[in-house]
Amino acid sequence: MMTILDKESNFKEGNCDVQYGNNYFRGNLTDYSVHIEDPQKQFTIDLNLHREISSWRLGSAFAQRSDIQTFTWLCAAPKGEVNGFWRYQDKKLSFHG
């Protein structure tokens, strides 16, 4: 389990740019990068995703919850290419696909 303090978090508008401590998810509807590491730094995951076809939005719908009026769903990368690596202690596994 990871606990991140508010002062260690960052959220920005315009592009996807979310950071929790040393972990982040960043993107611009074409390219995304994800970095995840555990607090003890025994493993690290780095992913890069490149969108190959255009993003699309399904639309909006009514939700039955009283605190939500509508919701929308954006398929930001319906098809893409991903590459990156997973590192655990001294071992590193790269992938591409």
N, CA, C and O atoms as a DFTB+ gen file, in Angstrom:
388 C
 N C O
     1  1       0.838      -1.182       0.000
     2  2       0.000       0.000       0.000
     3  2       0.879       1.240       0.000
     4  3       1.912       1.285       0.668
     5  1       0.452       2.256      -0.765
     6  2       1.195       3.502      -0.865
     7  2       0.347       4.627      -0.289
     8  3      -0.846       4.711      -0.578
     9  1       0.936       5.472       0.502
    10  2       0.259       6.668       1.000
    11  2       0.993       7.874       0.441
    12  3       2.200       8.016       0.630
    13  1       0.257       8.746      -0.251
    14  2       0.844       9.944      -0.852
    15  2       0.192      11.164      -0.201
    16  3      -1.034      11.251      -0.140
    17  1       0.981      12.078       0.270
    18  2       0.462      13.304       0.866
    19  2       0.026      14.270      -0.223
    20  3       0.569      14.251      -1.328
    21  1      -0.955      15.117       0.083
    22  2      -1.428      16.113      -0.877
    23  2      -0.281      16.958      -1.423
    24  3      -0.256      17.270      -2.613
    25  1       0.669      17.332      -0.566
    26  2       1.774      18.180      -1.018
    27  2       2.700      17.457      -1.991
    28  3       3.518      18.097      -2.651
    29  1       2.584      16.114      -2.091
    30  2       3.390      15.336      -3.025
    31  2       2.647      15.053      -4.327
    32  3       3.158      14.346      -5.195
    33  1       1.437      15.606      -4.462
    34  2       0.603      15.350      -5.636
    35  2       0.526      16.589      -6.506
    36  3       0.631      17.716      -6.023
    37  1       0.338      16.357      -7.810
    38  2       0.254      17.454      -8.760
    39  2      -0.735      17.080      -9.860
    40  3      -0.671      15.982     -10.411
    41  1      -1.642      17.990     -10.173
    42  2      -2.626      17.785     -11.228
    43  2      -2.642      19.037     -12.094
    44  3      -2.666      20.149     -11.567
    45  1      -2.628      18.872     -13.420
    46  2      -2.630      20.022     -14.314
    47  2      -3.762      19.908     -15.326
    48  3      -4.215      18.806     -15.636
    49  1      -4.214      21.035     -15.836
    50  2      -5.237      21.062     -16.873
    51  2      -4.586      21.199     -18.239
    52  3      -3.426      21.598     -18.346
    53  1      -5.337      20.866     -19.285
    54  2      -4.853      21.017     -20.650
    55  2      -4.409      19.705     -21.242
    56  3      -4.947      19.274     -22.261
    57  1      -3.454      19.069     -20.635
    58  2      -2.996      17.731     -21.000
    59  2      -3.204      16.839     -19.790
    60  3      -3.492      17.327     -18.698
    61  1      -3.064      15.561     -19.974
    62  2      -3.090      14.649     -18.842
    63  2      -1.734      14.741     -18.158
    64  3      -0.714      14.402     -18.758
    65  1      -1.713      15.186     -16.932
    66  2      -0.461      15.318     -16.189
    67  2      -0.785      15.135     -14.715
    68  3      -1.100      16.097     -14.014
    69  1      -0.707      13.902     -14.252
    70  2      -1.043      13.566     -12.871
    71  2       0.196      12.965     -12.222
    72  3       0.820      12.062     -12.778
    73  1       0.544      13.466     -11.056
    74  2       1.720      12.956     -10.363
    75  2       1.369      12.676      -8.914
    76  3       0.757      13.507      -8.242
    77  1       1.758      11.500      -8.433
    78  2       1.644      11.096      -7.030
    79  2       3.031      10.705      -6.574
    80  3       3.524       9.641      -6.950
    81  1       3.669      11.530      -5.780
    82  2       5.033      11.232      -5.363
    83  2       5.925      11.099      -6.583
    84  3       5.989      12.021      -7.397
    85  1       6.620       9.971      -6.732
    86  2       7.477       9.733      -7.893
    87  2       6.734       9.086      -9.056
    88  3       7.323       8.880     -10.117
    89  1       5.468       8.766      -8.885
    90  2       4.669       8.103      -9.913
    91  2       3.928       9.142     -10.746
    92  3       3.483      10.162     -10.220
    93  1       3.795       8.879     -12.064
    94  2       3.079       9.843     -12.895
    95  2       2.409       9.162     -14.085
    96  3       2.764       8.055     -14.487
    97  1       1.434       9.868     -14.623
    98  2       0.731       9.508     -15.855
    99  2       0.610      10.802     -16.636
   100  3      -0.064      11.731     -16.190
   101  1       1.250      10.878     -17.794
   102  2       1.263      12.106     -18.602
   103  2       0.898      11.779     -20.040
   104  3       1.275      10.727     -20.556
   105  1       0.171      12.670     -20.685
   106  2      -0.174      12.432     -22.075
   107  2      -0.850      13.613     -22.718
   108  3      -1.231      14.575     -22.050
   109  1      -0.998      13.528     -24.047
   110  2      -1.561      14.641     -24.811
   111  2      -2.531      14.163     -25.900
   112  3      -2.690      14.840     -26.916
   113  1      -3.173      13.019     -25.706
   114  2      -4.078      12.361     -26.649
   115  2      -3.352      11.714     -27.823
   116  3      -4.001      11.092     -28.664
   117  1      -2.040      11.837     -27.909
   118  2      -1.255      11.134     -28.927
   119  2      -0.212      10.241     -28.274
   120  3      -0.086       9.069     -28.629
   121  1       0.529      10.782     -27.328
   122  2       1.576      10.035     -26.639
   123  2       1.369      10.110     -25.130
   124  3       1.018      11.155     -24.582
   125  1       1.597       8.975     -24.474
   126  2       1.448       8.891     -23.024
   127  2       2.686       8.256     -22.431
   128  3       3.338       7.427     -23.066
   129  1       3.005       8.645     -21.218
   130  2       4.072       7.988     -20.475
   131  2       3.583       7.743     -19.048
   132  3       2.925       8.587     -18.438
   133  1       3.925       6.569     -18.542
   134  2       3.511       6.151     -17.199
   135  2       4.757       5.672     -16.465
   136  3       5.551       4.904     -17.008
   137  1       4.922       6.124     -15.245
   138  2       6.036       5.687     -14.410
   139  2       5.470       5.297     -13.052
   140  3       4.779       6.083     -12.403
   141  1       5.777       4.060     -12.627
   142  2       5.306       3.558     -11.332
   143  2       6.490       2.923     -10.622
   144  3       7.233       2.132     -11.204
   145  1       6.651       3.284      -9.354
   146  2       7.677       2.632      -8.545
   147  2       7.128       2.421      -7.147
   148  3       6.347       3.231      -6.648
   149  1       7.537       1.328      -6.517
   150  2       7.061       1.069      -5.160
   151  2       7.883       1.895      -4.167
   152  3       8.997       2.315      -4.480
   153  1       7.339       2.125      -2.981
   154  2       8.043       2.966      -1.997
   155  2       9.416       2.427      -1.601
   156  3      10.306       3.211      -1.273
   157  1       9.606       1.120      -1.625
   158  2      10.897       0.545      -1.259
   159  2      11.852       0.495      -2.451
   160  3      12.994       0.056      -2.317
   161  1      11.382       0.948      -3.619
   162  2      12.172       1.014      -4.857
   163  2      12.712      -0.354      -5.280
   164  3      13.806      -0.457      -5.836
   165  1      11.927      -1.404      -5.007
   166  2      12.322      -2.732      -5.468
   167  2      11.880      -2.967      -6.902
   168  3      12.507      -3.749      -7.617
   169  1      10.808      -2.304      -7.340
   170  2      10.398      -2.457      -8.736
   171  2      10.042      -1.106      -9.334
   172  3       9.632      -0.179      -8.636
   173  1      10.212      -1.027     -10.635
   174  2       9.876       0.161     -11.412
   175  2       9.238      -0.292     -12.712
   176  3       9.685      -1.263     -13.321
   177  1       8.199       0.403     -13.138
   178  2       7.558       0.147     -14.423
   179  2       7.537       1.460     -15.193
   180  3       7.104       2.482     -14.662
   181  1       7.998       1.440     -16.434
   182  2       7.936       2.594     -17.322
   183  2       7.263       2.163     -18.618
   184  3       7.702       1.211     -19.263
   185  1       6.205       2.857     -18.994
   186  2       5.465       2.561     -20.214
   187  2       5.390       3.801     -21.086
   188  3       5.260       4.917     -20.584
   189  1       5.474       3.601     -22.391
   190  2       5.242       4.657     -23.372
   191  2       4.208       4.136     -24.356
   192  3       4.353       3.038     -24.893
   193  1       3.173       4.919     -24.592
   194  2       2.107       4.532     -25.510
   195  2       1.975       5.595     -26.594
   196  3       1.909       6.789     -26.305
   197  1       1.937       5.144     -27.844
   198  2       1.727       6.057     -28.969
   199  2       0.435       5.660     -29.672
   200  3       0.291       4.520     -30.114
   201  1      -0.492       6.584     -29.776
   202  2      -1.783       6.339     -30.413
   203  2      -1.596       6.191     -31.918
   204  3      -0.890       6.985     -32.540
   205  1      -2.236       5.163     -32.510
   206  2      -2.130       4.931     -33.943
   207  2      -3.377       5.334     -34.713
   208  3      -3.301       5.557     -35.922
   209  1      -4.519       5.433     -34.049
   210  2      -5.732       5.933     -34.695
   211  2      -6.348       6.997     -33.805
   212  3      -6.038       7.069     -32.616
   213  1      -7.210       7.815     -34.365
   214  2      -7.758       8.976     -33.655
   215  2      -8.568       8.599     -32.420
   216  3      -9.209       7.551     -32.361
   217  1      -8.514       9.483     -31.449
   218  2      -9.351       9.357     -30.266
   219  2     -10.799       9.587     -30.650
   220  3     -11.083      10.231     -31.659
   221  1     -11.708       9.068     -29.855
   222  2     -13.121       9.326     -30.100
   223  2     -13.873       9.326     -28.784
   224  3     -13.459       8.702     -27.807
   225  1     -14.980      10.037     -28.781
   226  2     -15.824      10.148     -27.592
   227  2     -17.173       9.531     -27.911
   228  3     -17.820       9.896     -28.893
   229  1     -17.590       8.594     -27.074
   230  2     -18.859       7.911     -27.257
   231  2     -20.033       8.871     -27.117
   232  3     -21.004       8.776     -27.866
   233  1     -19.953       9.775     -26.186
   234  2     -21.048      10.711     -25.943
   235  2     -21.281      10.854     -24.462
   236  3     -20.398      10.559     -23.656
   237  1     -22.455      11.300     -24.100
   238  2     -22.768      11.458     -22.685
   239  2     -24.051      10.706     -22.375
   240  3     -24.823      10.368     -23.273
   241  1     -24.261      10.454     -21.117
   242  2     -25.439       9.712     -20.680
   243  2     -25.835      10.212     -19.309
   244  3     -25.046      10.871     -18.632
   245  1     -27.045       9.905     -18.897
   246  2     -27.537      10.294     -17.590
   247  2     -27.146       9.244     -16.566
   248  3     -27.264       8.046     -16.824
   249  1     -26.687       9.683     -15.420
   250  2     -26.350       8.768     -14.332
   251  2     -27.415       8.850     -13.253
   252  3     -27.972       9.922     -13.018
   253  1     -27.702       7.764     -12.610
   254  2     -28.750       7.716     -11.591
   255  2     -28.290       8.200     -10.217
   256  3     -29.110       8.321      -9.307
   257  1     -27.023       8.472     -10.051
   258  2     -26.546       8.979      -8.768
   259  2     -26.927      10.437      -8.615
   260  3     -26.904      11.188      -9.590
   261  1     -27.271      10.841      -7.427
   262  2     -27.712      12.215      -7.192
   263  2     -26.582      13.228      -7.306
   264  3     -26.839      14.402      -7.569
   265  1     -25.328      12.800      -7.111
   266  2     -24.205      13.738      -7.167
   267  2     -23.601      13.864      -8.569
   268  3     -22.687      14.664      -8.771
   269  1     -24.096      13.088      -9.538
   270  2     -23.593      13.155     -10.906
   271  2     -24.773      13.343     -11.853
   272  3     -25.723      12.561     -11.819
   273  1     -24.724      14.364     -12.690
   274  2     -25.783      14.615     -13.650
   275  2     -25.531      13.892     -14.970
   276  3     -26.432      13.255     -15.515
   277  1     -24.304      13.992     -15.483
   278  2     -23.956      13.334     -16.744
   279  2     -22.542      12.794     -16.644
   280  3     -21.780      13.180     -15.757
   281  1     -22.206      11.927     -17.530
   282  2     -20.826      11.474     -17.625
   283  2     -20.504      11.253     -19.089
   284  3     -21.396      11.000     -19.899
   285  1     -19.236      11.349     -19.425
   286  2     -18.789      11.061     -20.782
   287  2     -17.612      10.110     -20.699
   288  3     -16.949       9.997     -19.668
   289  1     -17.372       9.439     -21.791
   290  2     -16.266       8.498     -21.846
   291  2     -15.450       8.808     -23.076
   292  3     -15.994       8.875     -24.178
   293  1     -14.166       8.998     -22.912
   294  2     -13.247       9.294     -24.005
   295  2     -12.332       8.095     -24.208
   296  3     -11.633       7.675     -23.287
   297  1     -12.341       7.555     -25.403
   298  2     -11.400       6.491     -25.758
   299  2     -10.185       7.194     -26.363
   300  3     -10.136       7.450     -27.566
   301  1      -9.207       7.501     -25.508
   302  2      -8.071       8.336     -25.916
   303  2      -7.119       7.628     -26.864
   304  3      -6.541       8.264     -27.745
   305  1      -6.949       6.339     -26.699
   306  2      -6.034       5.579     -27.556
   307  2      -6.680       4.229     -27.887
   308  3      -6.318       3.210     -27.298
   309  1      -7.639       4.217     -28.832
   310  2      -8.323       2.963     -29.147
   311  2      -7.402       1.899     -29.736
   312  3      -7.679       0.706     -29.616
   313  1      -6.325       2.313     -30.363
   314  2      -5.307       1.386     -30.862
   315  2      -3.973       2.106     -30.771
   316  3      -3.860       3.268     -31.163
   317  1      -2.977       1.429     -30.264
   318  2      -1.690       2.087     -30.129
   319  2      -0.563       1.101     -29.995
   320  3      -0.766      -0.113     -29.957
   321  1       0.618       1.644     -29.925
   322  2       1.840       0.860     -29.758
   323  2       2.414       1.186     -28.388
   324  3       2.510       2.352     -28.005
   325  1       2.791       0.158     -27.660
   326  2       3.328       0.369     -26.316
   327  2       4.718      -0.253     -26.223
   328  3       4.987      -1.309     -26.797
   329  1       5.573       0.416     -25.501
   330  2       6.884      -0.143     -25.198
   331  2       7.288       0.333     -23.818
   332  3       6.720       1.286     -23.284
   333  1       8.252      -0.325     -23.259
   334  2       8.705       0.064     -21.939
   335  2       9.507      -1.030     -21.288
   336  3      10.016      -1.937     -21.945
   337  1       9.609      -0.922     -19.959
   338  2      10.335      -1.950     -19.234
   339  2       9.795      -2.081     -17.824
   340  3       9.170      -1.172     -17.278
   341  1      10.057      -3.230     -17.267
   342  2       9.732      -3.552     -15.893
   343  2      11.026      -3.973     -15.230
   344  3      11.725      -4.857     -15.725
   345  1      11.343      -3.352     -14.125
   346  2      12.578      -3.665     -13.417
   347  2      12.223      -4.128     -12.008
   348  3      11.477      -3.465     -11.287
   349  1      12.774      -5.281     -11.634
   350  2      12.597      -5.802     -10.283
   351  2      13.969      -6.125      -9.713
   352  3      14.672      -7.000     -10.219
   353  1      14.340      -5.420      -8.667
   354  2      15.670      -5.531      -8.066
   355  2      16.732      -5.382      -9.160
   356  3      16.856      -4.292      -9.720
   357  1      17.493      -6.409      -9.485
   358  2      18.548      -6.286     -10.497
   359  2      18.129      -6.799     -11.873
   360  3      18.947      -6.806     -12.793
   361  1      16.883      -7.225     -12.037
   362  2      16.420      -7.789     -13.313
   363  2      15.605      -6.761     -14.063
   364  3      14.839      -6.004     -13.467
   365  1      15.775      -6.736     -15.392
   366  2      15.043      -5.785     -16.224
   367  2      14.453      -6.523     -17.419
   368  3      15.154      -7.267     -18.105
   369  1      13.163      -6.315     -17.664
   370  2      12.462      -6.933     -18.787
   371  2      11.922      -5.813     -19.671
   372  3      11.123      -4.991     -19.223
   373  1      12.361      -5.783     -20.924
   374  2      11.876      -4.788     -21.887
   375  2      10.802      -5.418     -22.740
   376  3      10.810      -6.630     -22.956
   377  1       9.878      -4.611     -23.228
   378  2       8.836      -5.118     -24.115
   379  2       8.447      -4.064     -25.138
   380  3       8.649      -2.867     -24.935
   381  1       7.889      -4.537     -26.236
   382  2       7.464      -3.677     -27.340
   383  2       6.316      -4.377     -28.056
   384  3       6.400      -5.569     -28.353
   385  1       5.265      -3.653     -28.330
   386  2       4.162      -4.296     -29.037
   387  2       3.043      -3.362     -29.371
   388  3       2.050      -3.778     -29.969
